[in-house]
Amino acid sequence: MSTASLHIVCPHCHGINRLPADRLGEDAQCGRCHAPLFSGQPVDLDTGHFERHVTRNDIPVLVDFWAPWCGPCRMMAPILVEAARALEPRVRIAKVDTEANPALASHFGIRSIPTLALFAGGREIARQAGAMPLPQLVAWIRQHVPL
């Protein structure tokens, strides 16, 4: 009996891994670098790795567009760590520094920060500007993807 498999992008080496869907909650490791596929930490993305994570992950990816000088962005940082711990492996949490990656910010029309964009199947399915507490963040994600 075969089980469906999911593609999961490694947060460390960015390799694409095939993981049986029924093993998603287990401590899966990358086939290339052997690091954990889920570490309970947001993944820092840049222009070179953004597309791979958004289009090749078969789980939704929540991207926080932020900047180091932004007070509300700094306030969101520990909330996103909590979100990663609570939502992985069902949702990947990622961060894009808009100062270091202005092309990504421009491509996605980021006008204010923090901006959270939720991607599923390679497409942006929801966007929210501004900081929010963890319960509100989780509720917002649940509105758009089943958890």
N, C-alpha and C positions, 0 to 999 in steps of 0.2 A: 504494500500500500504506500503510495507516494504522498508526501506532504508538500504543500506550497512552500516556496522559498522566497525570501526577501533579499534585496540588495541593500547592504548597509555600508556606507563609506566610513573608513577608519578616521577618527579624529586626529590621529597622530601622523600616519604616513599617507593618508588620503587614498589608500588602496580600496578597491571595491570588493566586498565580501558577499558571498551568498550564504544566507543563514536560514535554516528551516524555520518557518513561521512559529511552529510550536516550541522552538528553543529561544525565542526572542527574550524571554524573561531570565534566561540563564546567563551565567558569566561568560559570554562569548568573547573570543579573542580574534584578533586580525590574523589572517592566514599569511600575510607578508611580514609584518613587524612583530607579531605576537603580543601586542599591547591590547588592553581591554577595549572592546568596541564601544562600551558605555562606561564613562568614568564619573558621571554625576557632576560634570563641569561643562560650562559653555565652551564651544569650539570657536577659536578666533579664526575668521576667514579673511582672505585677501582676494584681490582680483583674480589671481591665478587658480584659486581653489573653490571660489564661490559657486560657479556653475556646476561643478562636479557634485558638490554636496547637495545642492538644491534639486538638480535634475536626476541624479542617480540613486539617492536615498529613497527607498520605498516606504519610509515613514515620513510624516510631516516634519518640516523644518521651520522653527520659529527664529527669525533673524532680527536681532536688535541692532539698528543703525544708531550709532552713538559717537560722541567725541570726548576726548579726555578733559576738556575745559568745561564741559556741561555738568552743572550741579545735579539736575534731575537724572542725568545718565549715570553719574556716580552713585546716586541713591538707588537706581535700578540694579546695579551690579550684584549686590548680595541677594536680591530677590530672584535674579536670573539663575544664580547658583542653586538656590532653593528649588526653583522651577525645574532645573536640570535633574536634581536629585529626585524630585517627585514624579516627573513625567517620563524620564527615560525608563525603558527603551521605546515607549510609544511615540515620543516626540523628541527630536533633536533640537537643542538650543544652541544657537550660534550668534556670534557678535561680529559686526563690521565697523571698524574705526573709520568714520567718514573723512577724517583729516588725512589719514594714511592711504585711503582708497577713494579719492574724490570721483573717479570714473564710475564706480559702483553707485555712489550716492546720486550722481547725475543721471545715470541710466535708469534708476528707479524713481527719479523725481523726488528725492528726499528734500523736503523744504523745512522741516523742523525736526529736532531731536530731543529726546529719543523717539524714534519711530520703530514700531514693531510690525514686521511683515510675516505673515504665515504662508508658507508654500506647501503645496501637496501636488504630487505628480508633475513637478517641474513648473507649476504655475502659481502665481500669487493668488491666494484665495481670500485674504483678509488683511486689513491694515489698520493700525491704531497709533495715533500720535500721543505722546505724553507718558509720564510714569504712572504706574498703578501698583497697588499692593498685590501680594501673591494670590489671595483668594479671587480677586477680580481678574487677574491674569489667567488663572486656570479656568475660570468660568468663561472668559472670552474665547479661549482656545476651544473649550468644549462646545461652544456655539457653532464652531466651524468644522471640527473633526471629532469623530467618535473616539473616546479614550477607553 
